[in-house]
Amino acid sequence: MHHRIFSTLHNLKQDPSPLLDRPAIAAICRKIGHKWRACFFDPFNTFHVFLIQILHGNTAITHLSHLTGQVFSAAAYCKARARLPLAVFQALLRSIADSLLTATSDTGRWLGHRVFHVDGSAFSMPDTPELQAHFGQATGQRAGCGFPIAHILALFHAGTGMLLEVLTGPLYTHDMADVIRLHPMLVLGDVLVGDRGFCSFAHLALLFERGVHGVFRIHQRQIVDFTPGRAHRGSAGKKGLKGLPSSRWVRCLGVSDQVVAWLKPKTCPAWMTAEQYAALPEEMLIRELRYTIGGSGFRVREVTLATTLLDAELYTSAELAEVYRCRWQVETNLRHLKTTMKMDVLHCETVAGVSKELLMFALTYNLVRLVMLEASGRQKVAVERISFIDALRWLREARAGASLSKLVVNPDRPGRAEPRVRKRRPKSYPLMTQPRSELRAKLLKEKKAA
């Protein structure tokens, strides 16, 4: 089965199969000091059976014998996955991401810049003591009545949709707590686009130090005033006055477009050390701009952005509005992972197993994205219009040596609006408010009484 996948990938222009073959995986294992014995479930076969499982929607282990044509027990497969170190999966994802990004770095550049999207999400997993202790569950749920939920932070390349890095942590982990770990993936001149959760003085200052630009939506609590020469908190005679912006006005660039000086807050963020925060500048120039969304169906009518791109002639308000509008693609990418590929609920029962499972989803997602990118070039359409699920099906079902067939192209529907409602009604069972053991005991007691 894995030989068929290799042969399929080999027909693509950007062929990642040498990075996933037996010598490459063996080299990674030796580099990290992992030893194994000669058996069917060596690192190579373990990885590729895992890949087949994810390609088929994280199917049941008992299904894998039918898919691979090999007879093995569920226990043997689970033990093999447990033996394979997490560092192997991390190295494989990094090697694939680096290889594909190098080959496609010019794809989808915006005004000469590489653009990256960052966003957070969550997924669920089995209710085991180890996972509950590490990830936690939603507040308001009694013990035994909910499932552990993990927080993830993902970095996508905007031009190709490739997933470059994915980080996981406990449910109530703020996006800013992990975003600094994504900065090494960015180089001079890159642009990072994110929502309100990533817009802060400290984050923009850290990006600026690396020569990376940020485009973020300003938090709704931050006061933005476009009045030229207006006062600010801390200015002469205005100390402590509420209702004034905390930034100092510098110059006007246009209607609802200005450069201001953001002043360094006195409080150090929880995700930074005091030494890191002390090294940041006392103020930095930030461009604030506001634009109106005119189309129907949008929940928000006005959007206010903060960016370190200060040149209003090169980076016009319209261009910045467009690059932020494309940020919505990260939501679609996460939906592909969680809904189309069924990553919403993982199956492993240990922290290490969940981490490996997550990385395998990321790696498989990138292989599907590679198929979409190839189809985009052949069919002369934008990569985001190639059907993700059709590319997934082709990669899953293509015969050995088969050339890439014509994939489904989604219609271009700018300004599309869909209500956030569900037509199909769920079953009308009550929610679990007591542990299953208590509910089971109650049922048995009622049966005896009857």
SENU-808204 format. One line per 4 residues: for each residue x, y, z of C-alpha. Coordinates in steps of 0.05 Angstrom, whole numbers. Layout:
X:Y:Z  ...
END
This chain:
0:0:0  55:50:18  92:33:-47  30:56:-84
31:122:-47  105:130:-62  93:117:-136  36:167:-136
77:222:-103  135:208:-150  94:233:-209  86:302:-178
133:358:-197  154:369:-125  168:297:-104  173:289:-28
178:213:-29  255:211:-19  243:246:48  195:190:70
231:128:44  265:75:86  336:105:86  311:175:104
269:150:163  325:104:186  374:162:184  328:205:227
321:149:278  396:138:281  408:212:290  364:215:352
392:150:379  331:106:368  346:31:359  300:-22:331
301:-95:313  285:-127:246  210:-141:242  151:-119:202
137:-59:246  204:-25:237  203:52:237  190:54:162
129:7:161  102:36:226  103:106:197  71:87:132
16:45:163  2:106:206  0:149:143  -51:101:111
-94:105:174  -96:181:173  -109:183:97  -170:141:109
-200:188:160  -162:160:221  -197:94:209  -201:37:259
-138:-4:269  -176:-67:250  -188:-36:182  -114:-28:168
-101:-101:155  -151:-97:97  -120:-33:70  -47:-56:73
-56:-129:56  -15:-148:118  -40:-188:178  -23:-158:245
-57:-147:312  -80:-80:340  -34:-90:400  27:-99:355
12:-36:316  -1:6:379  63:-18:411  102:-1:348
74:69:347  91:77:421  163:55:408  174:105:351
199:170:384  160:235:378  223:268:351  218:225:288
150:254:271  174:324:287  234:316:242  193:287:185
143:344:187  198:396:189  236:364:131  174:360:88
152:431:106  222:459:92  228:422:26  161:443:0
167:515:25  235:522:-9  206:498:-75  143:540:-70
165:602:-32  149:647:-91  78:621:-96  26:672:-74
74:728:-54  41:793:-35  78:856:-59  142:815:-58
131:787:12  119:716:36  55:716:77  38:670:135
-26:659:173  -28:640:247  -88:618:286  -109:575:345
-160:520:351  -176:458:393  -190:384:388  -218:330:433
-191:262:454  -209:201:497  -226:211:570  -165:181:605
-134:204:670  -67:221:636  -100:264:583  -147:297:633
-88:315:678  -47:344:620  -98:379:576  -159:391:621
-231:399:601  -280:456:594  -299:491:659  -369:479:684
-367:404:670  -366:354:727  -311:303:730  -327:244:686
-377:284:644  -331:315:593  -272:299:549  -201:328:550
-191:384:500  -124:408:473  -106:477:447  -67:479:382
-30:536:348  -18:529:273  26:567:223  5:564:150
39:590:87  -14:634:55  8:622:-17  3:546:-15
-37:531:48  21:487:73  22:474:148  92:491:172
85:482:247  33:459:296  40:466:372  -4:435:425
-18:451:498  -72:450:552  -141:475:535  -135:543:569
-70:563:535  -72:632:504  -48:638:432  6:687:453
36:636:501  63:594:443  68:642:384  140:661:400
159:589:384  135:600:313  180:660:300  241:618:279
201:596:218  199:669:194  254:707:159  270:779:141
214:810:100  160:759:117  90:783:137  51:748:193
-25:758:192  -69:741:251  -131:760:290  -140:802:353
-107:750:398  -39:765:368  -42:840:369  1:868:425
60:914:434  106:858:456  89:813:398  97:867:345
163:889:377  190:818:375  171:810:302  202:878:285
267:856:317  269:797:268  253:842:208  184:809:203
122:851:192  56:839:227  -16:853:204  -65:841:260
-134:863:278  -134:910:338  -166:884:401  -236:911:412
-216:940:480  -161:983:451  -182:1055:438  -165:1081:368
-177:1154:352  -161:1182:282  -167:1255:303  -102:1291:281
-61:1316:340  -108:1285:391  -86:1276:463  -67:1210:494
-63:1180:563  0:1205:596  5:1269:555  11:1336:591
-49:1349:635  -83:1285:613  -51:1234:659  -97:1177:677
-157:1206:639  -202:1150:615  -229:1148:544  -164:1170:511
-119:1125:468  -56:1100:500  -17:1113:435  15:1180:416
-7:1209:349  50:1219:299  23:1234:229  -38:1224:185
-35:1180:123  -107:1188:100  -178:1180:122  -178:1131:180
-104:1117:167  -49:1142:213  18:1128:244  22:1128:320
73:1111:372  52:1053:416  81:1062:485  109:1002:522
60:978:575  85:977:646  63:905:658  103:848:629
60:795:592  54:728:627  85:692:567  151:732:570
206:735:621  223:802:655  291:803:620  259:793:551
209:848:564  261:896:591  300:889:525  241:914:484
240:988:461  201:1039:501  158:1055:441  149:1035:368
115:1065:307  52:1029:287  4:1043:231  -70:1040:248
-123:1039:194  -197:1026:191  -239:1004:133  -311:985:121
-336:918:96  -391:935:46  -416:866:26  -478:835:56
-473:774:101  -413:796:142  -420:800:217  -371:859:223
-380:925:186  -314:958:207  -245:928:215  -187:964:249
-117:938:235  -48:949:266  14:938:224  88:954:220
81:968:145  84:1044:147  92:1061:73  23:1083:52
41:1089:-21  67:1018:-28  20:986:23  -46:1021:10
-106:1012:54  -139:970:0  -79:924:-5  -77:915:71
-152:902:73  -144:848:20  -85:813:54  -125:812:119
-188:787:84  -148:728:59  -134:710:132  -201:675:131
-167:620:91  -135:596:155  -204:579:182  -217:537:119
-150:502:128  -167:484:200  -236:459:178  -202:414:126
-160:384:182  -214:377:235  -275:361:193  -253:334:125
-194:294:154  -230:280:220  -178:309:266  -232:338:311
-229:278:357  -164:240:364  -159:167:386  -94:158:425
-98:152:500  -31:181:521  0:250:514  56:224:471
7:186:427  -37:247:417  24:289:397  45:237:346
-25:232:319  -29:307:311  37:310:273  15:254:227
-48:294:210  -4:355:195  43:315:150  -14:281:113
-48:348:104  15:375:71  16:317:22  -55:332:2
-36:406:-6  21:385:-51  -29:348:-96  -73:411:-97
-14:454:-116  4:407:-174  -68:407:-198  -71:482:-193
-12:489:-240  -39:439:-290  -110:465:-290  -91:539:-289
-133:558:-228  -117:586:-159  -97:532:-110  -152:551:-61
-204:533:-114  -180:461:-120  -225:416:-80  -187:392:-18
-231:330:-8  -222:311:-81  -146:316:-75  -150:274:-11
-191:221:-47  -144:219:-106  -83:210:-61  -118:156:-22
-144:116:-81  -96:129:-139  -63:67:-168  12:57:-170
43:99:-225  -22:137:-239  -14:208:-265  -52:263:-231
-123:266:-258  -165:329:-266  -190:349:-197  -255:384:-180
-251:460:-182  -296:496:-133  -335:555:-162  -310:625:-148
-361:656:-101  -335:724:-75  -377:754:-19  -412:688:-6
-455:690:56  -482:629:93  -521:630:159  -488:595:218
-545:547:230  -556:471:227  -613:441:188  -604:369:210
-628:362:282  -586:322:331  -616:268:374  -655:297:432
-618:261:487  -602:300:550  -531:322:564  -489:280:612
-488:316:679  -465:256:722  -408:207:711  -427:145:671
-415:99:730  -466:137:772  -517:136:715  -506:62:704
-515:46:778  -579:86:778  -607:47:719  -590:-19:752
-623:3:816  -686:22:778  -688:-46:743  -682:-83:810
-737:-40:840  -782:-56:780
END
